[in-house]
Amino acid sequence: MALILDIHPKNPQVRLINKVTEIIEKGGVIAYPTDSGYALGCALGNKAAMERIVKIRKLKRHHHFTLMLKDLSHVGEYAKLNNSGFRLLKKILPGAYTFILEGAKDIPNRLLNGNRKTIGVRVSSNTIVQAILGDLEDPLMSVSLIMQGYEFYNGNDIKTVLSNSIDLIIDSGHCPPEPTSVIDISEDEILILREGAGSLESII
């Protein structure tokens, strides 16, 4: 049965954030709010937890997991990014965007997307996400919580469906399920793969 924590959306309680990171570091799977709806997350590179998420979401083998980063200071550890790409990310992040980048050469294959060897990167403006990542040493491995036939607006919606499948649900009130805008800059050309919550005015 998943633990449910009521965390304040603007002033996250430190002791509750500590509990979240403890569960993540022990291999747990969490449902947490972002600036574009709920997401499922686990510790970086935890294969068993990633496989649980794949099963819950019924994902294809090479579905993109996203690295949820606190900021861009460590993006070069996980992805290749030229100067123009970095300027673009710095210009519009944090926000409701997922950027597809070429993975760094020493990143484990299971974190990358198939033969293209790409990885998704996010920096969320959500205060709870920022607090969790401030308490963790590494980024979160993350995917949007999208399941056919269901919409998740709060912790109770998730409890009804996933109470026995995950370890922790963070409830911080209303969190409408609007996906990120997805932008591929893994090659020279900028490709808009999905138009979502993040405005594309400054990109296109």
Biotite code that builds the C-alpha atoms (Angstrom):
import biotite.structure as struc

atoms = struc.array([
    struc.Atom([0.000, 0.000, 0.000], chain_id="A", res_id=1, res_name="MET", atom_name="CA", element="C"),
    struc.Atom([1.452, 3.324, -1.080], chain_id="A", res_id=2, res_name="ALA", atom_name="CA", element="C"),
    struc.Atom([2.292, 5.926, 1.563], chain_id="A", res_id=3, res_name="LEU", atom_name="CA", element="C"),
    struc.Atom([0.537, 9.242, 0.890], chain_id="A", res_id=4, res_name="ILE", atom_name="CA", element="C"),
    struc.Atom([2.253, 12.440, 1.999], chain_id="A", res_id=5, res_name="LEU", atom_name="CA", element="C"),
    struc.Atom([0.430, 15.793, 1.988], chain_id="A", res_id=6, res_name="ASP", atom_name="CA", element="C"),
    struc.Atom([3.178, 18.242, 1.063], chain_id="A", res_id=7, res_name="ILE", atom_name="CA", element="C"),
    struc.Atom([2.625, 21.988, 0.875], chain_id="A", res_id=8, res_name="HIS", atom_name="CA", element="C"),
    struc.Atom([2.912, 23.136, -2.774], chain_id="A", res_id=9, res_name="PRO", atom_name="CA", element="C"),
    struc.Atom([4.765, 26.379, -1.974], chain_id="A", res_id=10, res_name="LYS", atom_name="CA", element="C"),
    struc.Atom([6.582, 25.575, 1.285], chain_id="A", res_id=11, res_name="ASN", atom_name="CA", element="C"),
    struc.Atom([7.404, 21.844, 1.274], chain_id="A", res_id=12, res_name="PRO", atom_name="CA", element="C"),
    struc.Atom([7.921, 20.465, 4.778], chain_id="A", res_id=13, res_name="GLN", atom_name="CA", element="C"),
    struc.Atom([11.570, 19.469, 5.174], chain_id="A", res_id=14, res_name="VAL", atom_name="CA", element="C"),
    struc.Atom([10.833, 16.297, 7.176], chain_id="A", res_id=15, res_name="ARG", atom_name="CA", element="C"),
    struc.Atom([8.421, 15.101, 4.481], chain_id="A", res_id=16, res_name="LEU", atom_name="CA", element="C"),
    struc.Atom([10.896, 15.845, 1.684], chain_id="A", res_id=17, res_name="ILE", atom_name="CA", element="C"),
    struc.Atom([13.476, 13.835, 3.654], chain_id="A", res_id=18, res_name="ASN", atom_name="CA", element="C"),
    struc.Atom([11.014, 10.928, 3.780], chain_id="A", res_id=19, res_name="LYS", atom_name="CA", element="C"),
    struc.Atom([10.519, 11.146, 0.003], chain_id="A", res_id=20, res_name="VAL", atom_name="CA", element="C"),
    struc.Atom([14.240, 10.970, -0.707], chain_id="A", res_id=21, res_name="THR", atom_name="CA", element="C"),
    struc.Atom([14.654, 8.117, 1.764], chain_id="A", res_id=22, res_name="GLU", atom_name="CA", element="C"),
    struc.Atom([12.071, 6.066, -0.129], chain_id="A", res_id=23, res_name="ILE", atom_name="CA", element="C"),
    struc.Atom([13.673, 6.910, -3.488], chain_id="A", res_id=24, res_name="ILE", atom_name="CA", element="C"),
    struc.Atom([17.152, 5.964, -2.272], chain_id="A", res_id=25, res_name="GLU", atom_name="CA", element="C"),
    struc.Atom([15.831, 2.625, -0.982], chain_id="A", res_id=26, res_name="LYS", atom_name="CA", element="C"),
    struc.Atom([14.603, 1.752, -4.476], chain_id="A", res_id=27, res_name="GLY", atom_name="CA", element="C"),
    struc.Atom([11.034, 3.011, -4.254], chain_id="A", res_id=28, res_name="GLY", atom_name="CA", element="C"),
    struc.Atom([8.793, 4.282, -7.038], chain_id="A", res_id=29, res_name="VAL", atom_name="CA", element="C"),
    struc.Atom([7.004, 7.567, -6.360], chain_id="A", res_id=30, res_name="ILE", atom_name="CA", element="C"),
    struc.Atom([4.188, 9.557, -7.966], chain_id="A", res_id=31, res_name="ALA", atom_name="CA", element="C"),
    struc.Atom([4.929, 13.258, -7.698], chain_id="A", res_id=32, res_name="TYR", atom_name="CA", element="C"),
    struc.Atom([3.500, 16.533, -9.035], chain_id="A", res_id=33, res_name="PRO", atom_name="CA", element="C"),
    struc.Atom([5.356, 18.597, -11.629], chain_id="A", res_id=34, res_name="THR", atom_name="CA", element="C"),
    struc.Atom([4.589, 21.758, -13.596], chain_id="A", res_id=35, res_name="ASP", atom_name="CA", element="C"),
    struc.Atom([2.925, 19.564, -16.237], chain_id="A", res_id=36, res_name="SER", atom_name="CA", element="C"),
    struc.Atom([0.899, 16.997, -14.303], chain_id="A", res_id=37, res_name="GLY", atom_name="CA", element="C"),
    struc.Atom([1.961, 13.998, -12.254], chain_id="A", res_id=38, res_name="TYR", atom_name="CA", element="C"),
    struc.Atom([5.001, 11.855, -13.010], chain_id="A", res_id=39, res_name="ALA", atom_name="CA", element="C"),
    struc.Atom([6.434, 8.551, -11.832], chain_id="A", res_id=40, res_name="LEU", atom_name="CA", element="C"),
    struc.Atom([10.009, 8.679, -10.571], chain_id="A", res_id=41, res_name="GLY", atom_name="CA", element="C"),
    struc.Atom([12.774, 6.503, -9.172], chain_id="A", res_id=42, res_name="CYS", atom_name="CA", element="C"),
    struc.Atom([16.468, 6.679, -8.349], chain_id="A", res_id=43, res_name="ALA", atom_name="CA", element="C"),
    struc.Atom([18.881, 7.176, -11.226], chain_id="A", res_id=44, res_name="LEU", atom_name="CA", element="C"),
    struc.Atom([19.868, 3.849, -12.767], chain_id="A", res_id=45, res_name="GLY", atom_name="CA", element="C"),
    struc.Atom([17.799, 1.677, -10.392], chain_id="A", res_id=46, res_name="ASN", atom_name="CA", element="C"),
    struc.Atom([16.960, -1.068, -12.871], chain_id="A", res_id=47, res_name="LYS", atom_name="CA", element="C"),
    struc.Atom([14.316, -2.827, -10.767], chain_id="A", res_id=48, res_name="ALA", atom_name="CA", element="C"),
    struc.Atom([12.428, 0.411, -10.082], chain_id="A", res_id=49, res_name="ALA", atom_name="CA", element="C"),
    struc.Atom([12.636, 1.417, -13.750], chain_id="A", res_id=50, res_name="MET", atom_name="CA", element="C"),
    struc.Atom([11.185, -1.968, -14.744], chain_id="A", res_id=51, res_name="GLU", atom_name="CA", element="C"),
    struc.Atom([8.299, -1.424, -12.324], chain_id="A", res_id=52, res_name="ARG", atom_name="CA", element="C"),
    struc.Atom([7.542, 1.902, -14.002], chain_id="A", res_id=53, res_name="ILE", atom_name="CA", element="C"),
    struc.Atom([7.719, 0.309, -17.450], chain_id="A", res_id=54, res_name="VAL", atom_name="CA", element="C"),
    struc.Atom([5.203, -2.311, -16.301], chain_id="A", res_id=55, res_name="LYS", atom_name="CA", element="C"),
    struc.Atom([2.845, 0.248, -14.730], chain_id="A", res_id=56, res_name="ILE", atom_name="CA", element="C"),
    struc.Atom([2.877, 2.473, -17.813], chain_id="A", res_id=57, res_name="ARG", atom_name="CA", element="C"),
    struc.Atom([2.980, -0.497, -20.238], chain_id="A", res_id=58, res_name="LYS", atom_name="CA", element="C"),
    struc.Atom([5.839, 1.208, -22.019], chain_id="A", res_id=59, res_name="LEU", atom_name="CA", element="C"),
    struc.Atom([7.742, -0.062, -24.997], chain_id="A", res_id=60, res_name="LYS", atom_name="CA", element="C"),
    struc.Atom([11.256, -1.251, -24.291], chain_id="A", res_id=61, res_name="ARG", atom_name="CA", element="C"),
    struc.Atom([12.986, 1.835, -25.658], chain_id="A", res_id=62, res_name="HIS", atom_name="CA", element="C"),
    struc.Atom([10.626, 4.477, -24.292], chain_id="A", res_id=63, res_name="HIS", atom_name="CA", element="C"),
    struc.Atom([12.406, 7.630, -23.193], chain_id="A", res_id=64, res_name="HIS", atom_name="CA", element="C"),
    struc.Atom([12.920, 7.972, -19.483], chain_id="A", res_id=65, res_name="PHE", atom_name="CA", element="C"),
    struc.Atom([13.590, 11.579, -18.574], chain_id="A", res_id=66, res_name="THR", atom_name="CA", element="C"),
    struc.Atom([16.318, 12.870, -16.303], chain_id="A", res_id=67, res_name="LEU", atom_name="CA", element="C"),
    struc.Atom([14.648, 15.299, -13.912], chain_id="A", res_id=68, res_name="MET", atom_name="CA", element="C"),
    struc.Atom([17.417, 17.741, -12.988], chain_id="A", res_id=69, res_name="LEU", atom_name="CA", element="C"),
    struc.Atom([17.437, 20.462, -10.326], chain_id="A", res_id=70, res_name="LYS", atom_name="CA", element="C"),
    struc.Atom([19.246, 22.795, -12.743], chain_id="A", res_id=71, res_name="ASP", atom_name="CA", element="C"),
    struc.Atom([21.544, 22.690, -15.763], chain_id="A", res_id=72, res_name="LEU", atom_name="CA", element="C"),
    struc.Atom([24.823, 22.618, -13.844], chain_id="A", res_id=73, res_name="SER", atom_name="CA", element="C"),
    struc.Atom([25.230, 18.841, -14.251], chain_id="A", res_id=74, res_name="HIS", atom_name="CA", element="C"),
    struc.Atom([23.603, 18.291, -17.643], chain_id="A", res_id=75, res_name="VAL", atom_name="CA", element="C"),
    struc.Atom([27.012, 17.722, -19.250], chain_id="A", res_id=76, res_name="GLY", atom_name="CA", element="C"),
    struc.Atom([27.507, 14.641, -17.066], chain_id="A", res_id=77, res_name="GLU", atom_name="CA", element="C"),
    struc.Atom([24.601, 12.893, -18.783], chain_id="A", res_id=78, res_name="TYR", atom_name="CA", element="C"),
    struc.Atom([24.220, 14.425, -22.236], chain_id="A", res_id=79, res_name="ALA", atom_name="CA", element="C"),
    struc.Atom([26.166, 16.044, -25.051], chain_id="A", res_id=80, res_name="LYS", atom_name="CA", element="C"),
    struc.Atom([25.200, 19.667, -25.479], chain_id="A", res_id=81, res_name="LEU", atom_name="CA", element="C"),
    struc.Atom([26.786, 22.282, -27.734], chain_id="A", res_id=82, res_name="ASN", atom_name="CA", element="C"),
    struc.Atom([26.902, 25.991, -26.900], chain_id="A", res_id=83, res_name="ASN", atom_name="CA", element="C"),
    struc.Atom([23.771, 26.922, -28.848], chain_id="A", res_id=84, res_name="SER", atom_name="CA", element="C"),
    struc.Atom([21.844, 24.063, -27.237], chain_id="A", res_id=85, res_name="GLY", atom_name="CA", element="C"),
    struc.Atom([22.937, 25.128, -23.767], chain_id="A", res_id=86, res_name="PHE", atom_name="CA", element="C"),
    struc.Atom([21.906, 28.729, -24.462], chain_id="A", res_id=87, res_name="ARG", atom_name="CA", element="C"),
    struc.Atom([18.443, 27.536, -25.522], chain_id="A", res_id=88, res_name="LEU", atom_name="CA", element="C"),
    struc.Atom([17.976, 25.420, -22.394], chain_id="A", res_id=89, res_name="LEU", atom_name="CA", element="C"),
    struc.Atom([19.237, 28.201, -20.144], chain_id="A", res_id=90, res_name="LYS", atom_name="CA", element="C"),
    struc.Atom([16.857, 30.650, -21.824], chain_id="A", res_id=91, res_name="LYS", atom_name="CA", element="C"),
    struc.Atom([13.605, 28.757, -21.206], chain_id="A", res_id=92, res_name="ILE", atom_name="CA", element="C"),
    struc.Atom([14.246, 26.437, -18.255], chain_id="A", res_id=93, res_name="LEU", atom_name="CA", element="C"),
    struc.Atom([12.936, 25.739, -15.675], chain_id="A", res_id=94, res_name="PRO", atom_name="CA", element="C"),
    struc.Atom([9.577, 25.023, -17.232], chain_id="A", res_id=95, res_name="GLY", atom_name="CA", element="C"),
    struc.Atom([7.234, 22.448, -18.745], chain_id="A", res_id=96, res_name="ALA", atom_name="CA", element="C"),
    struc.Atom([9.639, 21.181, -21.398], chain_id="A", res_id=97, res_name="TYR", atom_name="CA", element="C"),
    struc.Atom([11.401, 17.912, -22.150], chain_id="A", res_id=98, res_name="THR", atom_name="CA", element="C"),
    struc.Atom([14.545, 18.204, -24.259], chain_id="A", res_id=99, res_name="PHE", atom_name="CA", element="C"),
    struc.Atom([15.857, 15.192, -26.177], chain_id="A", res_id=100, res_name="ILE", atom_name="CA", element="C"),
    struc.Atom([19.658, 15.195, -26.222], chain_id="A", res_id=101, res_name="LEU", atom_name="CA", element="C"),
    struc.Atom([22.408, 12.858, -27.324], chain_id="A", res_id=102, res_name="GLU", atom_name="CA", element="C"),
    struc.Atom([23.488, 10.846, -24.289], chain_id="A", res_id=103, res_name="GLY", atom_name="CA", element="C"),
    struc.Atom([27.009, 11.095, -22.926], chain_id="A", res_id=104, res_name="ALA", atom_name="CA", element="C"),
    struc.Atom([29.174, 8.169, -24.002], chain_id="A", res_id=105, res_name="LYS", atom_name="CA", element="C"),
    struc.Atom([29.529, 6.606, -20.539], chain_id="A", res_id=106, res_name="ASP", atom_name="CA", element="C"),
    struc.Atom([25.782, 6.582, -19.733], chain_id="A", res_id=107, res_name="ILE", atom_name="CA", element="C"),
    struc.Atom([24.385, 3.010, -19.312], chain_id="A", res_id=108, res_name="PRO", atom_name="CA", element="C"),
    struc.Atom([22.415, 1.860, -22.350], chain_id="A", res_id=109, res_name="ASN", atom_name="CA", element="C"),
    struc.Atom([19.280, 1.186, -20.306], chain_id="A", res_id=110, res_name="ARG", atom_name="CA", element="C"),
    struc.Atom([18.981, 4.930, -19.678], chain_id="A", res_id=111, res_name="LEU", atom_name="CA", element="C"),
    struc.Atom([19.089, 5.731, -23.392], chain_id="A", res_id=112, res_name="LEU", atom_name="CA", element="C"),
    struc.Atom([16.526, 5.487, -26.155], chain_id="A", res_id=113, res_name="ASN", atom_name="CA", element="C"),
    struc.Atom([17.410, 2.622, -28.497], chain_id="A", res_id=114, res_name="GLY", atom_name="CA", element="C"),
    struc.Atom([19.831, 2.984, -31.362], chain_id="A", res_id=115, res_name="ASN", atom_name="CA", element="C"),
    struc.Atom([19.739, 6.781, -31.316], chain_id="A", res_id=116, res_name="ARG", atom_name="CA", element="C"),
    struc.Atom([21.370, 6.827, -27.855], chain_id="A", res_id=117, res_name="LYS", atom_name="CA", element="C"),
    struc.Atom([19.355, 9.844, -26.778], chain_id="A", res_id=118, res_name="THR", atom_name="CA", element="C"),
    struc.Atom([18.001, 10.875, -23.397], chain_id="A", res_id=119, res_name="ILE", atom_name="CA", element="C"),
    struc.Atom([15.301, 13.261, -22.227], chain_id="A", res_id=120, res_name="GLY", atom_name="CA", element="C"),
    struc.Atom([16.176, 16.090, -19.835], chain_id="A", res_id=121, res_name="VAL", atom_name="CA", element="C"),
    struc.Atom([13.820, 18.217, -17.699], chain_id="A", res_id=122, res_name="ARG", atom_name="CA", element="C"),
    struc.Atom([14.193, 21.055, -15.211], chain_id="A", res_id=123, res_name="VAL", atom_name="CA", element="C"),
    struc.Atom([10.830, 21.625, -13.510], chain_id="A", res_id=124, res_name="SER", atom_name="CA", element="C"),
    struc.Atom([9.760, 24.859, -11.855], chain_id="A", res_id=125, res_name="SER", atom_name="CA", element="C"),
    struc.Atom([7.633, 22.909, -9.360], chain_id="A", res_id=126, res_name="ASN", atom_name="CA", element="C"),
    struc.Atom([8.703, 23.775, -5.806], chain_id="A", res_id=127, res_name="THR", atom_name="CA", element="C"),
    struc.Atom([8.301, 20.211, -4.512], chain_id="A", res_id=128, res_name="ILE", atom_name="CA", element="C"),
    struc.Atom([10.388, 18.804, -7.364], chain_id="A", res_id=129, res_name="VAL", atom_name="CA", element="C"),
    struc.Atom([13.088, 21.364, -6.635], chain_id="A", res_id=130, res_name="GLN", atom_name="CA", element="C"),
    struc.Atom([13.048, 20.426, -2.940], chain_id="A", res_id=131, res_name="ALA", atom_name="CA", element="C"),
    struc.Atom([13.352, 16.689, -3.672], chain_id="A", res_id=132, res_name="ILE", atom_name="CA", element="C"),
    struc.Atom([16.231, 17.200, -6.094], chain_id="A", res_id=133, res_name="LEU", atom_name="CA", element="C"),
    struc.Atom([17.927, 19.498, -3.625], chain_id="A", res_id=134, res_name="GLY", atom_name="CA", element="C"),
    struc.Atom([17.914, 16.612, -1.155], chain_id="A", res_id=135, res_name="ASP", atom_name="CA", element="C"),
    struc.Atom([19.028, 13.924, -3.635], chain_id="A", res_id=136, res_name="LEU", atom_name="CA", element="C"),
    struc.Atom([22.564, 13.550, -4.940], chain_id="A", res_id=137, res_name="GLU", atom_name="CA", element="C"),
    struc.Atom([21.449, 12.476, -8.423], chain_id="A", res_id=138, res_name="ASP", atom_name="CA", element="C"),
    struc.Atom([18.649, 13.339, -10.861], chain_id="A", res_id=139, res_name="PRO", atom_name="CA", element="C"),
    struc.Atom([15.376, 11.416, -10.824], chain_id="A", res_id=140, res_name="LEU", atom_name="CA", element="C"),
    struc.Atom([14.542, 8.975, -13.582], chain_id="A", res_id=141, res_name="MET", atom_name="CA", element="C"),
    struc.Atom([11.043, 10.031, -14.567], chain_id="A", res_id=142, res_name="SER", atom_name="CA", element="C"),
    struc.Atom([8.131, 9.495, -16.952], chain_id="A", res_id=143, res_name="VAL", atom_name="CA", element="C"),
    struc.Atom([4.799, 11.294, -17.150], chain_id="A", res_id=144, res_name="SER", atom_name="CA", element="C"),
    struc.Atom([1.944, 9.506, -15.380], chain_id="A", res_id=145, res_name="LEU", atom_name="CA", element="C"),
    struc.Atom([-0.308, 8.843, -18.354], chain_id="A", res_id=146, res_name="ILE", atom_name="CA", element="C"),
    struc.Atom([-2.597, 5.808, -18.369], chain_id="A", res_id=147, res_name="MET", atom_name="CA", element="C"),
    struc.Atom([-5.338, 5.153, -20.881], chain_id="A", res_id=148, res_name="GLN", atom_name="CA", element="C"),
    struc.Atom([-8.779, 5.611, -19.367], chain_id="A", res_id=149, res_name="GLY", atom_name="CA", element="C"),
    struc.Atom([-7.561, 7.622, -16.371], chain_id="A", res_id=150, res_name="TYR", atom_name="CA", element="C"),
    struc.Atom([-6.805, 11.242, -15.555], chain_id="A", res_id=151, res_name="GLU", atom_name="CA", element="C"),
    struc.Atom([-4.806, 12.173, -12.481], chain_id="A", res_id=152, res_name="PHE", atom_name="CA", element="C"),
    struc.Atom([-5.511, 15.550, -10.892], chain_id="A", res_id=153, res_name="TYR", atom_name="CA", element="C"),
    struc.Atom([-4.512, 14.823, -7.277], chain_id="A", res_id=154, res_name="ASN", atom_name="CA", element="C"),
    struc.Atom([-3.181, 12.190, -4.917], chain_id="A", res_id=155, res_name="GLY", atom_name="CA", element="C"),
    struc.Atom([-6.553, 10.521, -4.392], chain_id="A", res_id=156, res_name="ASN", atom_name="CA", element="C"),
    struc.Atom([-6.924, 9.918, -8.134], chain_id="A", res_id=157, res_name="ASP", atom_name="CA", element="C"),
    struc.Atom([-3.574, 8.119, -8.106], chain_id="A", res_id=158, res_name="ILE", atom_name="CA", element="C"),
    struc.Atom([-4.367, 6.189, -4.917], chain_id="A", res_id=159, res_name="LYS", atom_name="CA", element="C"),
    struc.Atom([-7.482, 4.737, -6.545], chain_id="A", res_id=160, res_name="THR", atom_name="CA", element="C"),
    struc.Atom([-5.489, 3.280, -9.437], chain_id="A", res_id=161, res_name="VAL", atom_name="CA", element="C"),
    struc.Atom([-1.918, 2.708, -8.220], chain_id="A", res_id=162, res_name="LEU", atom_name="CA", element="C"),
    struc.Atom([-2.110, 2.266, -4.460], chain_id="A", res_id=163, res_name="SER", atom_name="CA", element="C"),
    struc.Atom([-0.733, -1.288, -4.659], chain_id="A", res_id=164, res_name="ASN", atom_name="CA", element="C"),
    struc.Atom([1.778, -0.642, -7.453], chain_id="A", res_id=165, res_name="SER", atom_name="CA", element="C"),
    struc.Atom([3.985, 2.156, -6.128], chain_id="A", res_id=166, res_name="ILE", atom_name="CA", element="C"),
    struc.Atom([5.562, 3.111, -2.801], chain_id="A", res_id=167, res_name="ASP", atom_name="CA", element="C"),
    struc.Atom([4.712, 6.783, -2.341], chain_id="A", res_id=168, res_name="LEU", atom_name="CA", element="C"),
    struc.Atom([2.169, 9.314, -3.581], chain_id="A", res_id=169, res_name="ILE", atom_name="CA", element="C"),
    struc.Atom([2.751, 13.020, -3.013], chain_id="A", res_id=170, res_name="ILE", atom_name="CA", element="C"),
    struc.Atom([-0.450, 15.035, -2.722], chain_id="A", res_id=171, res_name="ASP", atom_name="CA", element="C"),
    struc.Atom([-0.058, 18.797, -2.989], chain_id="A", res_id=172, res_name="SER", atom_name="CA", element="C"),
    struc.Atom([-3.518, 19.667, -4.248], chain_id="A", res_id=173, res_name="GLY", atom_name="CA", element="C"),
    struc.Atom([-4.726, 20.200, -7.795], chain_id="A", res_id=174, res_name="HIS", atom_name="CA", element="C"),
    struc.Atom([-2.214, 19.218, -10.485], chain_id="A", res_id=175, res_name="CYS", atom_name="CA", element="C"),
    struc.Atom([-3.802, 19.213, -13.965], chain_id="A", res_id=176, res_name="PRO", atom_name="CA", element="C"),
    struc.Atom([-2.479, 16.587, -16.406], chain_id="A", res_id=177, res_name="PRO", atom_name="CA", element="C"),
    struc.Atom([-1.011, 18.648, -19.221], chain_id="A", res_id=178, res_name="GLU", atom_name="CA", element="C"),
    struc.Atom([2.100, 17.069, -20.817], chain_id="A", res_id=179, res_name="PRO", atom_name="CA", element="C"),
    struc.Atom([5.372, 18.859, -21.467], chain_id="A", res_id=180, res_name="THR", atom_name="CA", element="C"),
    struc.Atom([6.399, 20.262, -24.806], chain_id="A", res_id=181, res_name="SER", atom_name="CA", element="C"),
    struc.Atom([9.024, 17.885, -26.223], chain_id="A", res_id=182, res_name="VAL", atom_name="CA", element="C"),
    struc.Atom([11.909, 19.353, -28.240], chain_id="A", res_id=183, res_name="ILE", atom_name="CA", element="C"),
    struc.Atom([14.608, 17.258, -29.909], chain_id="A", res_id=184, res_name="ASP", atom_name="CA", element="C"),
    struc.Atom([17.977, 19.015, -30.165], chain_id="A", res_id=185, res_name="ILE", atom_name="CA", element="C"),
    struc.Atom([20.071, 15.848, -30.379], chain_id="A", res_id=186, res_name="SER", atom_name="CA", element="C"),
    struc.Atom([21.127, 16.821, -33.909], chain_id="A", res_id=187, res_name="GLU", atom_name="CA", element="C"),
    struc.Atom([21.737, 20.126, -35.675], chain_id="A", res_id=188, res_name="ASP", atom_name="CA", element="C"),
    struc.Atom([18.068, 20.805, -36.431], chain_id="A", res_id=189, res_name="GLU", atom_name="CA", element="C"),
    struc.Atom([15.540, 21.677, -33.701], chain_id="A", res_id=190, res_name="ILE", atom_name="CA", element="C"),
    struc.Atom([12.537, 19.327, -33.937], chain_id="A", res_id=191, res_name="LEU", atom_name="CA", element="C"),
    struc.Atom([9.280, 19.921, -32.071], chain_id="A", res_id=192, res_name="ILE", atom_name="CA", element="C"),
    struc.Atom([8.039, 16.425, -31.203], chain_id="A", res_id=193, res_name="LEU", atom_name="CA", element="C"),
    struc.Atom([5.070, 17.495, -29.077], chain_id="A", res_id=194, res_name="ARG", atom_name="CA", element="C"),
    struc.Atom([3.452, 20.826, -28.295], chain_id="A", res_id=195, res_name="GLU", atom_name="CA", element="C"),
    struc.Atom([2.344, 20.810, -24.676], chain_id="A", res_id=196, res_name="GLY", atom_name="CA", element="C"),
    struc.Atom([2.323, 22.987, -21.577], chain_id="A", res_id=197, res_name="ALA", atom_name="CA", element="C"),
    struc.Atom([5.564, 24.826, -22.400], chain_id="A", res_id=198, res_name="GLY", atom_name="CA", element="C"),
    struc.Atom([5.194, 27.786, -24.780], chain_id="A", res_id=199, res_name="SER", atom_name="CA", element="C"),
    struc.Atom([7.089, 27.392, -28.060], chain_id="A", res_id=200, res_name="LEU", atom_name="CA", element="C"),
    struc.Atom([7.037, 31.093, -29.006], chain_id="A", res_id=201, res_name="GLU", atom_name="CA", element="C"),
    struc.Atom([10.706, 31.642, -28.198], chain_id="A", res_id=202, res_name="SER", atom_name="CA", element="C"),
    struc.Atom([11.791, 28.463, -30.048], chain_id="A", res_id=203, res_name="ILE", atom_name="CA", element="C"),
    struc.Atom([9.966, 28.444, -33.378], chain_id="A", res_id=204, res_name="ILE", atom_name="CA", element="C"),
])
